[in-house]
Amino acid sequence: MNQNAQGLSEKEIFQDCLSSQKFLTTNYNTFAGECVNEQLRSAFLNILDDEHRIQADIFNDMSANGWYQTQPADQQQIQQVKQKFPAQM
């Protein structure tokens, strides 16, 4: 595992970046949702979109390196969720 000068591995740096992006997108979402000025709301939504793209890039890089593993849901799990929340589908 590669270590930088501060002793953090590349994986740890990516984990910190992803955590920071999650924090940022949560806050920008709140700011946009509670903004009364339409121009400012639009600016927050544009920033939020950019931050989501950055977050997705970080996630994809982590996933490609095996640092963030997800398991696909099987069809039975998908059907159970659809039955549980039919109005949202």
C-alpha positions in Angstrom: 0.0 0.0 0.0 1.4 3.4 -1.0 2.0 5.8 1.9 2.3 9.6 1.5 4.5 11.8 3.6 1.8 12.1 6.4 1.5 8.4 6.6 -2.0 8.1 5.0 -2.5 5.4 2.4 -4.1 6.2 -1.0 -7.2 4.3 0.1 -7.4 6.4 3.3 -7.1 9.6 1.3 -9.9 8.5 -1.1 -12.1 7.5 1.9 -11.6 11.0 3.4 -12.4 12.6 0.0 -15.6 10.5 -0.4 -16.7 11.3 3.2 -16.1 15.0 2.5 -18.1 14.9 -0.7 -21.0 13.2 1.1 -20.9 16.0 3.7 -20.8 18.7 1.0 -23.6 17.3 -1.0 -25.8 17.0 2.1 -25.2 20.6 3.0 -25.7 22.0 -0.5 -28.9 20.0 -0.8 -30.2 21.6 2.4 -29.0 25.1 1.3 -30.8 24.7 -2.1 -34.0 23.4 -0.5 -34.2 26.2 2.1 -33.1 29.1 -0.1 -35.7 31.8 -0.8 -33.8 33.6 -3.5 -34.2 31.8 -6.9 -30.9 32.9 -8.3 -29.0 31.7 -5.2 -31.0 28.4 -5.3 -30.1 27.9 -8.9 -26.4 28.5 -8.0 -26.6 26.0 -5.1 -28.2 23.4 -7.4 -25.5 23.9 -10.0 -22.8 23.4 -7.3 -24.7 20.4 -6.0 -24.7 18.8 -9.4 -20.9 19.4 -9.7 -20.3 17.9 -6.2 -22.4 14.8 -7.1 -20.3 14.3 -10.2 -17.1 14.6 -8.1 -18.5 12.2 -5.6 -19.4 9.7 -8.3 -15.8 10.0 -9.7 -14.3 9.3 -6.3 -16.7 6.3 -5.8 -15.9 4.9 -9.2 -12.1 5.2 -8.6 -12.5 3.5 -5.2 -14.6 0.8 -6.6 -12.2 0.2 -9.5 -9.4 -0.3 -6.9 -11.5 -2.6 -4.8 -11.7 -0.1 -1.9 -15.5 0.3 -2.0 -17.2 -2.9 -2.8 -21.0 -3.2 -3.3 -23.1 -6.3 -3.9 -25.8 -6.2 -6.5 -29.3 -6.9 -5.2 -30.8 -10.2 -6.5 -34.2 -10.1 -8.2 -36.0 -11.4 -5.1 -34.7 -8.4 -3.1 -35.7 -6.0 -5.8 -39.2 -7.5 -5.9 -39.5 -7.2 -2.1 -38.7 -3.5 -2.2 -41.1 -2.9 -5.1 -43.9 -4.6 -3.1 -43.0 -2.7 0.0 -43.1 0.7 -1.7 -45.4 0.4 -4.7 -46.4 4.0 -4.9 -42.8 5.1 -5.4 -42.1 2.8 -8.3 
